[in-house]
Amino acid sequence: MTIASWLPLALLATLATGSRGAETEAQRLHRRGVQCMDDIERPDCAIENFEALMEVPTADRELMTDGMLRLIRLYRGGGDAEAVKPILRRFWDAGMKRDSRGHVPFSTRFVPKDFDILLNVDVERVLAAPLTKRLGDDARDTLFTCDEIRRTSLEETRRVKRATRRAKDSGRDFETVLAEDLAREKKREDEQAAARARGDAGPKGQPAPIMFESSCAVALALGDNDLSHWQRMTTVFSHHDFGRSIMLSQIPGLDAKLTAAVDGARLIEVEPGHWLVPNLQYEGGDVDLAQLDLDELLIAPTAIIDEMIAARRSRKRSMDRALEQLINKVPRDTGFFVVLTQSALLDLGFAGVKPGARGFFAALLPKPKGMQIAGVLGEDFGLFTRMPTDSAVKGRALVLIARAMIERRAGDDGNSEELLKSLDVAEASDRRALLASYVLSAAQLQKFMLE
């Protein structure tokens, strides 16, 4: 091959390689901001680049979120608290040119139509977060251990640290403060038991969804001693009956784990793709497992699992459409998120309120179309709540009332003052939703865990 014939091919190859590796404007600004912040420690330079990043149209959501969290930390470090609030309000829009997809298991589309609350935990993202690593093994095990001895030890340690802190702050005796804490815990447990006995419709009267009761038993049956080996955990349930619930888990190497569990008699095969967990009960019934998609495990009471298996076989999408739409508006780069439909939010929010008072509040307040709560972990922890509403005027009035209450309460309780000062309540830019947001550092998060 002559040089003349070789040059065009070489040029094309170079151009192709360059186009694949070209740095976007958003990536360039983020890289420069990180360099200014972490390497040369120039806050002014970092702020300049991250502010510019916020104005760049991009669909690189994770890059935008990291830039937002870093910019908030820089503003706070410089004492510019007011500059933080506009950044908090951009969480739901930045980098969101279209609906999110693929951030819940595929099989959620087959949950029964009456299921109207979803909680999704991205285990991999939570464990990879710098904040989680900084908090150490205690934080990881608090979230994911299936060792009851370890869990009890962690709870006791936190209880003692909390009582020690309160005793020091109040100048009171440690044993007295600890006894009061134990009495409060016992009172809460008694109230929950009484509410369940009465059949109250609110959360206190409901059983825990199956995710919180059966996940560790299933993990142990599969040969996992904690839940950190799972990639994602999603529970969906009905607000009328939390016991009517399911859990979907994305688990690497699931087929091999299931085969080993059956061989070891830790699972009983009912039919291909459907198993029973021996001696595991939830709300008085058996707990079954099913595999509806690759590396996805469904955990559910027998009756509900039969519904979902039938829906999967018929390829019939059964999930409530309003719930699905709310899920698709949650950014993908969340460590966890919760979504409630309108009916779930209204019924649980007004549980225990007398009909007359409920009617008054319903007329006064904007009618929510549901609620989305998203948790983001980086170096800091951000919690972002969005409530789509039907009325911009009522929404604006509610924001003003909430802000006045926050300002009044901030000076009343020293323990909550820091959190309230970090809380921002606002209308969305399109005036079609109410927003409540705050970001906490690792030190603040540790402090609040001991309050």
N, C-alpha and C positions, 0 to 999 in steps of 0.2 A: 504494500500500500504506500503510495507517495505521500509526501508531506501535504500537498495540496488537497488530496482526498481525505486525509486524516484530520485536518484542522476543523472542518465543519462539525465532524462527529465529536471532537474534543470540546468544542465551544458549546454544543448542545448539552453535553454531559455536565459541563461546568454550570451552565444556566439552570439546568434541572436541579442540581445539587444545591445551588444558591437559593432557588425559590423555595425548596423544602425547608431550608434552614434559616430563612429570612426572619428577622426579629420584627414583630409588630410594634406599632407606636405604644400600645398599652404595655407590652412586655418590656420595652425600653424604659419607659417611665417607672415601672415597678422595680426593675433591676437597679436603676439609679437611686430610687428612693431607699431601697434596702441597703445599698452600698453606703449612702450618706448616713443612714440611721445606725447600721450595725458595724460598719468597718471604719469610717472616718469620723463618726459621731458628730455630725453636723445637723442638728435638728432643723435649722432653717432650710437647708438644702433638701432634706427629706420631705419636709412639709410642702415645699414648692413642687417637687416631683409627684407626690401623692395627690395633691390638690389638682394638678394637671391630669393625673390618671382618672380622677373622678369625672372629668369632662369628656373623656375619650369614648366614643361609641364602640363597644366591644361586647362580644358574647362570652368572653373568658370570665365566667362568674367567680371561680375560685380566686383568681388573681385580684378581682375587684374587691372581694370580701376581705382578703388579707390586707389590701391597701386601706380599706375602711378602718379595720381594727387598729392598724399601725398609726393611721392619722389621728384617731381618737386618743391613742396613748400619747402621741406627740403633743396634741392640744392640751391634754390634761397636765402633762409634764411642764408645759409652759404657762400653766395657770389660766388658760383660755377656755373656761367651761362652756361658755355660750356657743363657741364654734363647734362643739361636739354635737349639739342637737340636730343641726341640718344634716350631718353625716348619718346619724342614727336613722333619720327619716328616709334615707335613700336605700335602705337595706332591701326592701321588697322589689325595687325597680332596677337597680344597677346591674347591668349584665344580663337582664331578663328580657330578651327580645321575643321569646316564645315560651310556651308552657314547658315546665320540666317534665321529663319522662324517664322511666327506668330507675327512679330512686325509691321505689317500693317493689317487693317481689311481684313477678308476673301474675301469680295466682290470686292476688288480691281482687282481681276483676271478677272472681267467682264467689265472693262472699255473699251471704244472703242480703236481700234488699233492705231489711230492717236494721242492718248494722250501720251506725251513724257516727261512730267515734273511732279514730285511728291514731295509734302511737307507733312511730317508726324510730328505731335506733340503729345508726350506722356504726357498728362496733369497730370496724377497721379505722374509720375516721376518728372516732373518739380516742382510741388507743394510740394513734399516730400523732395526735395533737401535742404540741410542745407543752401546753398547760397540763395535760394528763401526766406526761413524763416528769414534769417539774413537781407535781403533787406526790408522785411516787407510788409504790406498791399498795399503800393503804387505800388510795383513791381507786386504783384499778380493781382491787379485791372487793372494795365496798360495792362496786357496780356489778362485778361479774363472778365472784367466787361462788362455788357450790359447796364449799367446806363450811358446815354449820358451826364448827368450833372456831374457825377463823372469823366468820361473820359475827358471832357472839362476842369474841374478843375485841373486834373493831368497835362494835356498839358500846361495849363497856368502857373502852378507852376514850371514845368521844364523850360519853356521859360524864366521866370523871373530869376531863379537860374543860367541858362546858361548865360544870359546877365550880371548878377551881377558878375559872375566869370570872364567873358571876360573883363568887364569894369575894374575890379580890376587888372587883369594881364597886361592890356594895359595902365592903368592910364587915361582912357577916361571916358567921361560922360555916366552914365547908360542909360539915355533916348535915347542918340544917338545910343548906341550899340543895344538897344532893337529895335529901329526903323529900323536899318540895318538888324537885324535878320528877322523882319516881312517882309521887302522888299524882302529878299532872298527867304523866303517861298512863297511869292506871285509870284515871278519870276518863281520858280519851278512849281507852279500850272499852271501858264500861258503857260509854255513850254510844260507841259504834255497835256493840252487842245489843244494846237496848233498841237502837234504830233498826237494826236488822230484824229483831224480834217483832217490832211493830210493822215492819214492811214499808218503812219510809222510802219515798221515791228518790231522795237525794243520795249523794255519794256515800254518806255514812251508813245508809241502810242497804248498800249493795255489797255483794261479794267481790273479792279481788278478781279481775279478769284472769283467764287461764295462764297467761304469760307469767304472772307473778307467783302462781301456785305450782305449776307443773314443769317449767322450763328446766330447772336443775335436775329433776328426776329423769327427764328425757335425755339430758346431756350425759348423765351418769350411765344410763342404759346404752348410750352410743359410745361410751368409753372416754368421754371428756370430763375432766374434773372441774372445769369452770366453763363459762360462756365466752371467754375471750377468743376461743378458737373459731367461733361463728362469725360470719361476715356482717350479717344484718338480722335484726329481730323486729318483727312487725306484729302488733296485736290489733285486732279490729273487733268491735263489740257493739251491742245495742244499749242505748242509754236507759231503756226501760228495764233491762235486766243484764247487768254486767256479766252474769254467769253465762249468758248466751254470747260466747266469745270464742275466738280462735287465735292461734299464733302461727305465723309463717316465719321460718328461719332459713337463711341461705348459708349452707354449710359445705365447705370444701371437702371433697372426697366422700360425699354422703353415701354413695352406693356401697363402698367398702365397709363403712361403719355399720350400715344396716345389715349387710351380710354377716358380719362378725357378731352383731347383737342377736340375730336370729340363731346363729350357730351356738352362741353362749346361753341361749334360753332367756335372754334379757328382753326380747321381743317375741311376740307370737304372730306369725303371718296369717292374716285373715283371707287374703286373696292377693294376687300380684299387685304390688304398689300400695298395699293397705295392711297395717299392723296394729296390734293391740299391745299396750304396755301393761304387763302383769302387775296386779296389786296396786295400781295407781288409780286413785279415785279423785274426781273433781265434782263438787256439788252433788255428791251422792251417785254419780255414774262413772262409767269407764272412760278412760282417755285413750283415743286412737291416734295413729299417725298415718299419713298418706303422702306420697310423692307425686305431685301434679306437674312438676317441671324439673329440669335438670338442677341438681344440687339445692333443691328447695324442699323443705319438710314442713308439712302441715300438721299442727297439733290441735286437737279439738275433741269435744265430747262426741260420742258415737253418732247421735242423731244429726248433728251439724256437719260432721265429716261426710256423712252419706249425701247430704244436700250438695256439698261442694264437689264431691266426686261426680255426681250426676251432672252438675253444671259444666264441669270440665269436659266430660265425655261428649256432651252435646254442643260444646263450644259456645255456650250461652253466657253472655256477659250479664251478670246479675247485680253487680255493685250499684248502690244508689248513685245516680248521676250527679247530684249536688255534692256528695262526698268526694267523688272522683274529680270534679272541677276544682274544689278547694285544694286537694292534694296536688294537682298539676300546677297550681300557682305558688307552691312552696319551692324556693330555690333548692337545687340539688346538693349544694355544698354544706348542708346542715349536719351537725352531729346527731341531732334528734329533732323530731317535730311531732306536734299533736294537732289534729284537725277535728273539729266538731261541726256538725251541720246546724242549721237554724233551729230545728226542733230540739235537738240535744242541748244546745246552748240555752235556749229559753226555759226548757223544763228543769234542767239542773240549776240554772242561775236563779230561778224563782222558786225552787223547792222549799217548802215550808212557809212561803209567803201567802197570806190570806188572799182569797179571790179579789176582794175589793181593792186591797193595796196593789195586787198584781196588775189590775186593770189601770190603776192610776199611773204606775210606773211605765206600763206599756204605752200609755198615751203620751207621757212626758219624754221618754227616751226614744232614740232612733231604733228602728227595728233591725236587728243584726241579720245578716244573711249567712252567718256561721262565724267560726273563729279559727285562726291559724296561729300556732305558737311554734317558733323555731329557735333552737339553741345552736350556737356556733362556737367552736373551740379553736383558738389559735394560741398565741401567747396569753390572751385574755379570754374571758367567757362573755358572750353576748346573748341576751334573750330578747327576742323580737316578737311582738304580738300584733296581729292585724285582724280587725273586725270589719268586714264589708257591711255597709249600712244602706238603708233606703232613703235617707234624708240628710242632705248636706247641712241644712240649717240647724236641725236638732243635733247633728254631729258636732258642729262648731260650738253650740251651747254646752254640750256635755264636756268637750275639751276644756272650756273655760272653768266649768265647775270642778273638774278633776284637778286642774292646775292650782286652783285656789285651795282645795283640800290638801294637796301635797305641800304647798307652802305653809299652811297652818300646822299640819302634822309634823313637819320636818323639825320644828323646834320643840315639840312635846316629848319625843322619845329619842334619847341619845343613841340607843342601839340601832334604831332604824333611820336615823337622820342621814347617814352616809348613803344608804340605798335610795332613799327618797330624793336626795339631791342628784343622784345619778339617773333617776327615772325621767324620761321624757314622754309626754303625752301630746299627741298632735293629730291633725287631719292629714290624710295622704295628699300628695300633690294634685291628684285628680278629684279630691274631695269626696271620694266614693268609699272611704274606709277610715276607721279610727286606728291609730297606731300607739303602742306603748312599748318603750324600748329602754334597755340599759346595758352597759358593759362593765364587767367587774374584772379587776386584776386577780392574779393568783393569791396575793396577800388578802385582798378583800373577800375572796371566795372562802378562803380558809377561816377567816374571822366569822363570816356569817354561818358557816357550818357549825361553829361552836356557840352561836347565840342561843 
